[in-house]
């Protein structure tokens, strides 16, 4: 009887486990060039909305886990004058760069079709929306 209970408990445990990753994003969707289109800097009351920006800032995700940009990866800047680079993780949905040491926190991202949203470490929400260009 004990063996049967143990057997069914192990079967139940086996079938309750799954290989569900924390995201449904495909790395092939992320790889490529993305142009900054909008930014959001919430004033602290939750009323922040994305605003269109004029910027030449481009972020490129490479198949080898490297991310490069013609602007800083570390903050919400729209400038494209300071090249930077780092690495990204599809399992963690984060970007890390040794150039971002002052913040101490990583940058997370969300991916939806041809829109990439980067979430910067701010007290209030601050985000950048990128549109895929190739």
C-alpha positions, 0 to 999 in steps of 0.5 A, spaced: 500 500 500 505 504 501 508 503 495 502 504 491 501 511 494 508 513 493 508 511 486 502 515 485 505 521 489 511 521 484 507 520 478 503 526 480 509 530 482 512 528 475 506 531 471 505 537 475 512 540 473 513 543 467 518 547 463 514 554 463 519 559 462 517 566 465 516 569 458 514 567 451 518 571 447 523 569 441 530 571 441 529 571 433 524 577 434 529 581 439 535 580 434 536 586 430 536 594 430 531 598 434 530 606 433 527 610 439 520 613 438 517 615 445 519 616 452 515 616 458 517 619 465 512 619 470 511 625 474 509 621 481 502 620 480 501 615 475 499 620 470 505 619 465 504 617 458 509 616 452 511 622 448 514 622 441 521 624 441 525 626 435 532 621 436 537 618 432 538 613 438 539 606 435 539 599 439 542 593 436 541 586 439 546 581 436 545 573 436 551 572 441 547 576 447 551 582 445 547 589 445 550 595 442 547 602 442 549 609 439 547 612 445 547 610 452 544 604 455 544 606 462 538 611 462 532 615 458 537 619 454 535 620 447 542 622 445 545 618 440 552 621 441 555 616 446 556 609 444 555 603 449 554 596 449 552 590 454 549 583 454 542 581 454 538 575 457 532 572 454 530 568 460 531 574 465 529 579 460 534 584 462 540 588 459 546 589 463 552 593 462 559 595 466 557 602 464 551 602 468 554 601 475 552 608 478 545 605 478 546 599 481 540 596 478 539 592 471 534 594 465 529 590 464 525 590 457 518 587 454 517 585 447 511 585 443 511 584 436 515 590 433 515 594 439 521 594 445 520 597 451 526 598 456 524 599 463 529 603 467 531 603 474 527 610 477 523 611 483 517 613 478 516 609 472 521 611 466 521 607 460 523 608 452 519 605 447 523 602 441 520 600 434 524 595 430 527 598 423 530 591 421 
